[in-house]
Amino acid sequence: MNKFHLLLCFIFIGFINYAQPLKQIKTEKYSVYFDFDKSVLTVDENQKLHNYIDNLGNIVLLSMALEGFCDDRGSVDYNRTLSEKRAKTVEKILIEMASKQKNVEGKGKIELRIVDVDAFELESKRLLNRRVDIYLEYFVNDYINLDKPKDSLPTDVEINERVVKMKNFEDEPLKAGDIIRLDQLFFEGGRAVLLKKSEKQLSKMLKQIQDHPTMKFEIQGHVCCIDTDYFRDAVDEDTGINNLSESRAKAIFEYLIANGIAKERMTYKGYGRDFPLKGKEKNNKRVEILLLDI
């Protein structure tokens, strides 16, 4: 008779393929145990799991994996189902934990895999196999800044007034105060890394700036998907700091410098999610240019 080993992965889109590893990334394993033939946690085990989560403190979760086990008693199909039920029990608790990450861009996805492994015969080992193992990869976020209160956010009127000022480079004549949309710039979730499909927009932007040699401007970065009741910006995955919108603006700033634009002509600043656009939330993952002088 075999026991079943079920692997359930919860991976945050946008937290993979690191450009440079975070020094403070940690990995942990925690095991939750079940009574014989049960898929519901005992009161004691449930409390232990919640205590473990609480003790993690303020973290940014990079990935999560669950392994569900059964002992070798029962049929193959029954053990498979019981493994899944146990993993799902723990999954619900951990998804609730992940949903509280109000300063992280992106959503999660779930991948399920079941693997057969050999059975253990000793009763003591059977007890250990009535469990779910939790594997976490995360870093501690020491950079949260709650200094700016909610009532200092832009009003709806200010947000709408800003939208009226939005233009394209082709909308001549341009004037100081206009905000240039760069809606074909695309960033990886949680990072200031541009996707390859942004190349055409980058080239177009560069040419327009080269064609207007007296233009001065501010590069403005924005993010999506965070809760502004709690945070003013999203976490930059590559640094662990809550300044992703600034990092995105700086990436464009550095691109322009590398392509011959004098740094004296431009500045950059991050605006978090202060000025969200209507429509799909992912459209707030963006950079715009505020014209200061023509």
N, C-alpha and C positions, 0 to 999 in steps of 0.2 A: 504493500500500500504506500502510496506517495502522499506527501503533504504539499500544499500549494504555497507558493511564494509570489505574491502579487506586488508589482511595482507601479506606483501612481505618481507621476511627476507633475508638479505645478510650476511652470516656468514663466517668468515675467518677460514679455516681449520688450526688447529694447535693452535687456541686461545681458547680452551675450556678445561674443567676439570683442573683447575689450581691446582698446587701442594700447592701453598701458594698465597693468594690474594695479588694483588698489592695495596698498600695503596693509590696510586694516581689515581685509576680507577674512572672515572666519567661517569655518565649517563645523557643524555640530551634529551629533546623533542623539536622539532621545527616544526611549522605548515606552510604549503604553501597553499595559497588559489587560487581558480579558478573562473572564471566567469561562469554564468549559462550555462549549456550544452556545456562547453568547456573542452578540455583536454590539451590545450597548455597554458603555463604560460603567463601572461601579461608581458610587459617589466619591469614594476615596481616589480612584484613578482619575476621575474627571477633575477633581480639585487639584491633584498633582500636576496635571497637564496645564491647567489655567495658571497655576503658580509658576510653572516653567516659562510660559509665555510672558507673564508679567515681569519676571526677573530678567528677560532679555532686554528690557528697557526700550530706548528709542533707537530702532534699527531701520535700515533700508534693506529689504529682502530681495536678494538676487535670484534665488531658486529654491524650490522646495520639492522633496521627493518623499513618498510614503511607500513602505513595504509592508504588506499585510500577510500574516502567517496563520496557518492552522496546524494542529498536530496531525498524526497519521491515522486517526480514527475517522470512520465515515467514508462514504463513497467519494469518488473523484469529483463528480459534479457538485455534490453537497459541499465539499471543502472549497471548491472554487467559489461558490456563491458566498460562503461564510467569510472567506478572505476579502472578497469585494465589499461586503457589508461592513466589516471592521474598518477597512481603509476609508470607506465613505463616512463613517462615524467621525473619524479623526479629521478627515478632509473638511467637513462642515465647520469645525472649530477653527481650523487654520485659515480657511477662506475668510472667516469673520475677522481674524487677526490681520490678514493681508488687506482687507477692505479699509482698515483704519489707517493705512499709509496714505495720508492726505497730501503728501508732497512728492509723489512719484508719478511720472507720466506712464501711460500704458495700461494694458489689461493683461489678465492671465489666461493661459490656455492649459488644458489637461490632456495628458497622454497616458494611456493605460497599457500595461504589458503584464502577462502572466507567464511564470516560469516554473516547470516541474523541478523539484529537488528531492533527494532521497530522504526517507523517513528516519527519525530517531526512535529507538525502542524504549529508552529509559523514561519512566514517568516524570522525573525531574526535568528532562529535556522537553518532554511534551508540554509541561507547564510554561516553559520559556518560549515555546513556539506559538502560544496563544497570545499573539501580540501584533502591534503595528510599530514599525521603526520609522522615525521622522528624521530626515536629513535636511538641514538648513544650510544655505550659503548666504551670508549677509555681511554688512559692515555697520558699525556703530556710527550714528550721525551725531556729531558733536557741534554742528554748525547751525542748528535751527535758530532763527531769529524771529521772535514774536513782538519786537519792539513797535512795529507799525500796526496800530489797532485797526479794526475793521472799518470804523467810521472815517478813516482817512483814505479809503478807496475812492476812486473816481465815481461820481454820480452817473446815473443813466443819461442825464442831459449831456454831461461832459463826454461820455462814450459816444453818443450819437453825433455830437458836434465834430468829434474827431473823424468819424466815418465819412462825413460830408467832405472833409479835406483830402480824402484818399484819391490818388490819381495813378495813371500809368505814365511812363516816360514819354509816350507818344502824345499825351494831352498838352499840347502847346497852346498858349504860353504857360510855362510853369512859373511859380512865384514862391517866395519865402513863405513857409508855413504849410505848403503842400506836403502830403505824405505819399511816397511812392510805394505802391504794392509790388511785392516780389513773390507772387503767388505760385511760381514754379520752382521755388527753392524747397527742397525736401530734406528733413533731418531724420536721423535714426532716433527712435524713442529713447528718451533719457540721456541723450548725448548731443554734443555740438558738432557731430560728424555729418557732413552733407552726403546725400545719396548721389550716385552717378547720374541719375536723370536730372540733376540740377545744373549740369554743365551748360546747357543752352541759355538758361536764365543768367548764370554767372557771366557768360561772355557778353550777353546783351547789356547787362548792368554795367560792366566794365567799359564797353564802348560808349555808352551814354555819358558816363562820368568823364571819360577822356575827351568827348566832344564838347563838354561844358567845363573848360579849365578854370573858370572862376567860381564854380559851384562849391559851396561848403555845406556840410550836412552832418546829421547825427544818425548813426546806425542803431536801430531799436530792435531788441530781441524780445520774443514773447514765448510763452509755453502754454500747453493745454493741460487739462485733466486734474488740476490740483484744487484743493478746497481752500479758498481764500479766507475762510473764517479762521483758519489755523496757520496758513503759510503764505508768504509773499512771493515765493518762487519755488521751482521744482529742484530736486537733487540732480546735480551733474554726476552721472555715474562714474566718470573718469577721475573725479577728485573727491567725491563725497560731500561737496559743499552745496548749499542751497542757493545757487546762482546760475542755474542752467540758461535762463534767458540772456544774462550777460555773456555767458560763454559763447552762445550762438552769435550774438552781435560781434563779439571779439573775433570769432572765426571769419566773418565777412571782412572785418577791419584788416585782419592779417592777410587775407586773400588779396585785397586791394593794394596793400603795401607791397606785397610780393610781385604785383603786376604793375608797379611804377606809379601808383597814386600817392602823392605826398601826404604824410600823416597829419600835417598841419591843416589840411582841408577837412578833416573829419574827426569825429569822436564816436564813442559807442556807449550804450547804456542798456541795461536789462529792465524790463517792465513786468516781469512775471506774468500773471494773468490779469493785470489791471484793466486791460482794454480788450476783452474777448470779442470775437466776431460772431455774428449770428450764423446758424447753420451747424455743420458737423464740427464737433469739438476738436477733432484732429487738425482742423484748419487753423487753430490757434498756435500750432507748432510752427512759428514763422519768424521772419525778419522783414522789417520795413525801413525806409529811409525818409527821415524828416529833413526837408530842405531848409537850411538856415540862411543862405544867401545864394543868389544866382549870378 
